[in-house]
């Protein structure tokens, strides 16, 4: 008599282990995303012919090349979800922001606290000459990373406090929004140094019409990008 075949017991189906994908950065819901745009290139300084002054600051207009840079950076930002535009009291920022304001139908707001560091006796274009000539004080400014070495210039601590307060005002006014701030190289450098805890001049030197990105949250500031010039480097 043949015995019945024996069926092996079925083991319960083994569950697959959990998997975890790498994710993209997502800002907290109430964070403010700041798109920091350095103004386009301004007119060159000619020795002995000072720029016009606005509240003591040199206030040159954009050069023809600077206007072309402004068109490019604004074309890139047109579809970036910008909900507000800020400029400073100096005309080169307003001129750089103008193409974006027109595309989006937004009226730029003025935030005076984001104007460039005050350069004292080297205002009106003299600073460019002193740096180009390798003036000993200019060399010390960059070696020691202190603006106040320039006669009459704004103290670095005061400048840092001014920039921090201005960005905090923008963040308080635009929680959960993306804002474009058209500003200056020294301001961008100061803001990113504060956010990263770097040495003071680590981010000084953003190119004209470059894009840097900063996320401001209730817990602190986060650097998300520096000196993006892809729109300037692309052909056309």
C-alpha positions as CSV (number, residue, x, y, z in Angstrom):
1,X,0.0,0.0,0.0
2,X,1.4,3.3,-1.1
3,X,1.8,6.0,1.5
4,X,0.4,9.5,1.0
5,X,3.0,12.0,-0.2
6,X,4.1,14.3,2.5
7,X,3.8,18.1,1.7
8,X,6.5,20.3,3.2
9,X,5.0,22.9,5.6
10,X,4.7,26.4,4.0
11,X,6.8,29.0,5.8
12,X,5.1,32.4,6.2
13,X,6.1,34.9,3.6
14,X,9.0,36.9,4.7
15,X,8.4,40.7,4.8
16,X,10.8,42.8,2.9
17,X,13.0,45.1,5.0
18,X,12.1,48.7,5.1
19,X,13.9,50.9,2.6
20,X,14.7,54.6,2.8
21,X,15.3,56.8,-0.2
22,X,17.4,59.9,-0.1
23,X,15.1,62.9,-0.1
24,X,15.4,66.5,-1.3
25,X,15.7,69.4,1.1
26,X,12.3,70.8,2.1
27,X,12.2,74.0,4.2
28,X,9.8,74.0,7.2
29,X,6.3,75.3,6.3
30,X,6.9,78.8,7.9
31,X,10.4,79.3,6.6
32,X,11.3,82.1,4.3
33,X,13.3,81.3,1.2
34,X,15.5,84.3,0.3
35,X,16.9,84.5,-3.2
36,X,19.8,86.9,-2.9
37,X,20.7,88.5,-6.2
38,X,23.8,90.7,-6.6
39,X,23.1,93.7,-8.8
40,X,24.4,93.7,-12.4
41,X,27.8,95.3,-13.2
42,X,27.8,99.1,-12.7
43,X,29.6,101.8,-14.6
44,X,33.3,101.8,-14.2
45,X,35.0,104.3,-11.9
46,X,37.2,106.9,-13.7
47,X,39.9,108.3,-11.5
48,X,38.9,111.7,-10.1
49,X,35.3,111.5,-11.2
50,X,33.3,110.3,-8.2
51,X,30.0,108.5,-8.6
52,X,26.8,110.3,-7.4
53,X,26.1,109.7,-3.8
54,X,22.9,108.6,-2.1
55,X,22.9,108.9,1.6
56,X,26.7,108.9,1.4
57,X,27.0,105.7,-0.6
58,X,28.3,105.7,-4.2
59,X,25.4,105.2,-6.5
60,X,26.5,104.4,-10.0
61,X,24.0,103.2,-12.7
62,X,24.3,99.8,-14.4
63,X,26.6,99.6,-17.4
64,X,25.3,98.2,-20.7
65,X,26.8,94.8,-19.7
66,X,25.1,95.1,-16.3
67,X,21.7,95.6,-18.0
68,X,22.2,92.5,-20.1
69,X,23.1,90.6,-16.9
70,X,19.9,91.9,-15.3
71,X,17.8,90.6,-18.2
72,X,19.4,87.2,-17.9
73,X,19.0,86.7,-14.1
74,X,15.4,88.0,-14.2
75,X,14.5,85.7,-17.0
76,X,15.8,82.8,-15.0
77,X,13.8,83.8,-11.9
78,X,10.6,84.5,-13.8
79,X,9.3,81.0,-13.1
80,X,10.9,80.5,-9.7
81,X,7.8,81.2,-7.6
82,X,8.9,84.6,-6.4
83,X,6.2,86.3,-4.3
84,X,7.9,89.6,-3.4
85,X,10.8,91.6,-4.6
86,X,13.1,93.8,-2.5
87,X,15.7,96.3,-3.6
88,X,18.0,98.7,-1.7
89,X,18.2,102.5,-1.8
90,X,20.9,102.3,-4.4
91,X,19.8,102.5,-8.1
92,X,21.8,99.6,-9.4
93,X,19.6,97.1,-7.4
94,X,16.4,98.6,-8.6
95,X,17.6,98.6,-12.2
96,X,18.6,94.9,-11.9
97,X,15.2,93.9,-10.4
98,X,13.2,95.9,-13.0
99,X,12.8,93.2,-15.6
100,X,11.6,90.7,-13.0
101,X,9.2,93.2,-11.5
102,X,7.7,93.9,-14.9
103,X,7.3,90.2,-15.7
104,X,5.6,89.3,-12.5
105,X,3.6,92.5,-12.0
106,X,5.2,93.1,-8.6
107,X,6.2,96.5,-7.2
108,X,9.6,96.2,-5.6
109,X,9.8,97.2,-1.9
110,X,12.8,99.1,-0.5
111,X,14.8,97.6,2.4
112,X,17.4,100.1,3.2
113,X,19.1,97.7,5.7
114,X,20.4,95.7,2.7
115,X,22.4,98.5,1.2
116,X,26.1,98.0,0.7
117,X,28.6,98.4,3.5
118,X,29.6,102.1,3.9
119,X,33.1,102.7,2.8
120,X,33.8,106.1,4.4
121,X,36.5,108.1,2.7
122,X,36.7,105.4,-0.1
123,X,33.1,105.9,-1.2
124,X,32.1,107.2,-4.6
125,X,34.3,104.7,-6.5
126,X,37.6,105.3,-4.7
127,X,37.4,101.8,-3.1
128,X,37.8,100.2,-6.6
129,X,41.0,102.2,-7.3
130,X,42.5,101.4,-3.9
131,X,41.9,97.7,-4.3
132,X,43.2,97.7,-7.8
133,X,46.3,99.6,-6.8
134,X,47.0,97.2,-3.9
135,X,46.8,100.0,-1.3
136,X,48.2,98.8,2.0
137,X,44.9,99.5,3.8
138,X,43.0,97.5,1.2
139,X,45.4,94.6,1.7
140,X,44.8,94.8,5.5
141,X,41.1,94.8,5.0
142,X,41.1,91.5,3.3
143,X,43.9,90.0,5.4
144,X,42.1,90.9,8.7
145,X,38.5,90.8,7.3
146,X,37.5,94.1,8.9
147,X,35.8,97.0,7.0
148,X,36.5,99.6,9.6
149,X,40.2,99.7,8.7
150,X,39.1,102.0,5.8
151,X,39.0,105.6,7.2
152,X,35.5,106.5,8.2
153,X,34.0,103.1,7.1
154,X,31.2,101.3,8.8
155,X,32.3,99.0,11.6
156,X,32.0,95.4,10.8
157,X,29.9,94.6,13.9
158,X,27.5,97.4,13.0
159,X,27.2,96.2,9.4
160,X,26.6,92.6,10.6
161,X,23.8,93.8,12.9
162,X,22.2,95.9,10.2
163,X,22.2,93.0,7.7
164,X,20.8,90.6,10.2
165,X,18.0,92.9,11.3
166,X,17.0,93.5,7.6
167,X,16.8,89.8,6.8
168,X,14.9,89.2,10.0
169,X,12.4,91.8,8.8
170,X,12.0,90.2,5.4
171,X,11.5,86.8,7.1
172,X,8.9,88.1,9.5
173,X,7.0,89.7,6.7
174,X,7.0,86.6,4.4
175,X,6.7,83.3,6.3
176,X,6.3,80.4,4.0
177,X,7.2,82.5,0.9
178,X,10.0,82.8,-1.6
179,X,11.4,86.3,-1.8
180,X,14.0,87.9,-4.2
181,X,16.3,90.5,-2.6
182,X,18.4,92.4,-5.1
183,X,21.4,93.6,-3.0
184,X,25.2,93.9,-2.9
185,X,28.2,91.7,-2.7
186,X,29.2,92.7,0.8
187,X,25.6,92.1,2.1
188,X,25.5,88.7,0.5
189,X,28.9,87.8,2.1
190,X,27.7,89.0,5.5
191,X,24.4,87.1,5.4
192,X,26.0,83.8,4.4
193,X,28.8,84.2,6.9
194,X,26.2,84.7,9.6
195,X,24.2,81.7,8.4
196,X,27.2,79.3,8.2
197,X,29.2,80.6,11.1
198,X,32.2,81.1,8.7
199,X,34.9,83.7,8.9
200,X,33.7,87.2,8.0
201,X,34.8,87.4,4.4
202,X,34.4,83.7,3.4
203,X,31.5,84.5,1.0
204,X,32.6,88.0,-0.1
205,X,33.1,88.1,-3.8
206,X,29.7,87.0,-5.3
207,X,29.7,87.8,-9.0
208,X,27.5,90.5,-10.5
209,X,24.0,89.2,-11.2
210,X,24.7,85.9,-9.4
211,X,22.1,84.1,-7.3
212,X,22.7,82.9,-3.7
213,X,20.0,81.2,-1.6
214,X,19.2,81.4,2.1
215,X,16.5,79.8,4.1
216,X,15.5,81.6,7.3
217,X,13.7,79.4,9.9
218,X,12.6,80.0,13.5
219,X,15.7,77.9,14.5
220,X,18.3,79.6,12.4
221,X,19.5,80.4,8.9
222,X,20.5,77.8,6.3
223,X,22.8,78.4,3.3
224,X,21.3,76.7,0.2
225,X,23.5,78.1,-2.5
226,X,26.2,80.7,-3.4
227,X,27.2,82.5,-6.5
228,X,25.1,80.6,-9.0
229,X,25.9,82.1,-12.5
230,X,24.5,79.3,-14.7
231,X,22.2,81.9,-16.4
232,X,25.2,84.1,-17.3
233,X,27.4,81.2,-18.5
234,X,24.8,79.7,-20.8
235,X,25.1,80.6,-24.5
236,X,22.7,83.2,-26.0
